[in-house]
Amino acid sequence: MSSTTAEGQQHPLGIYFKIWLLLFVLSFFSYMVDYMQFQGWLRWSLVLMFMFLKAGFIIAIFMHMAWERLALVTAILVPPMCLLVFIGIMGYESDYTWVSRMFHFLGGVIPERPEMPAH
């Protein structure tokens, strides 16, 4: 038998420092979206993109998901993805419910959907 014992994996510290620096850069760009006063879809697309990138790097590197078995990664990441799909389905269904109620209550006339207030 081998005299070596099973030890945990050692990851080089350099990767943690690089990801840490990358998170600072992504945060800087996220703050620049506010500073440059982007509005509308562009603003929210950029904010969400930077948020998901930062969350992905944190999960992959700092939570060690990049080195875990596929079964464990799937068990942790699939349930939130299913929740996002269900939220999308509920959003679609709520729009259908609103239109059908307005059609019924207004006697066959489908009104324009009200505008969301600008902030």
N, C-alpha and C positions, 0 to 999 in steps of 0.2 A: 504494500500500500504506500501511497505517497505521503510524505510527512508534511506537505503543505496543507494549510487549512483554507476553507472557503472564506475569502474576504470580500467585502463590498467593492463595487467598482469605484475607482478614483478618476474623477474627471479633471482635466487641467483647469486651473483657475483662470487661464486666459480667456476661455470661452465665456465665463461668467462676466468678466470685465468688458468683453466686446459686446455682449448682449445688454449689459447695463448701460454702456455708452449709446448703443442703438436705441434703447428705450428713452434716453434723454433727448436724442435727436428727433425721434417720433413725437415726443411730448412738445418739443420746440415747434415742430411743424403744426401740431394741433393748436398750440397757443397762437401761432401766426395766422391761422384761419380766423380767429377772433380779432386779432390785431388789424388784419387787412380788411375786416368787415365784409367778408363774403356773405351773401344772403341766399335764401331759397334752397333749392335742391343741391346746388354745389356745396354750400356750407355743410348741410347735414350729411351728404355723401362723403365729404372729406373727414368730418368728425367721426363718423361711423367706421370709415376705413382705417383711420389711425387707431381708433379704439380696439377694433378687432385684431389689427396687427400687433399692438402691444399685448393684448390678452393672449394671443397665440404664442408669442415669444415667452411670456411668463409661464404659461402652462407647459410649453415644450421643454424649456431649459431649467427654470427655477423649480418647477414641480417634477422634474425628471421624466416627463412623459416621452421625450424623444428616445429614452433608453429602456422603456418598459415594454412588456409583451403586448402584442396586438389585442389580445383578449381583454387585458386590463384597460387599455386605452379605449377600446370600444365600449366597455362597460361604464366608463366614466363620461365619455363624450356623446354617446348616442341618446341617452335620455334628454339632455338639454336640446339636442337637435329635434327630437320628437316634439318637445314642448313648443319650439319655434314654429314647427309645421302646424300644430294644433292652433296656435295663436293666429297664424295666417288664415287657416280655414275658418276660424270664428270671425275674423275681420271680414272675410268675403261673405259669410252667411249673414252678418249683421247688416251689410249693405243691401243684400237681397230683402231682408226683413223690413228695413226702412222703406225701400221702394214699394214693396207690396202693401204695407200699411198706408202709405201716402196715396197710392192708387185707389185703395178701398175707401179711405176716409174722404177723399176729394172727388169721388164719383167718376173715376176713370181718367183723371188728369194727372200726369206725372210731373210734379214741379221740379224746378232746378234745385240741385243740392245746395244748401247754404254754404257760403264761403267761410273758411276758417279765419278768425281774426289774426292780423299780422301783429307780431310782438315787436 
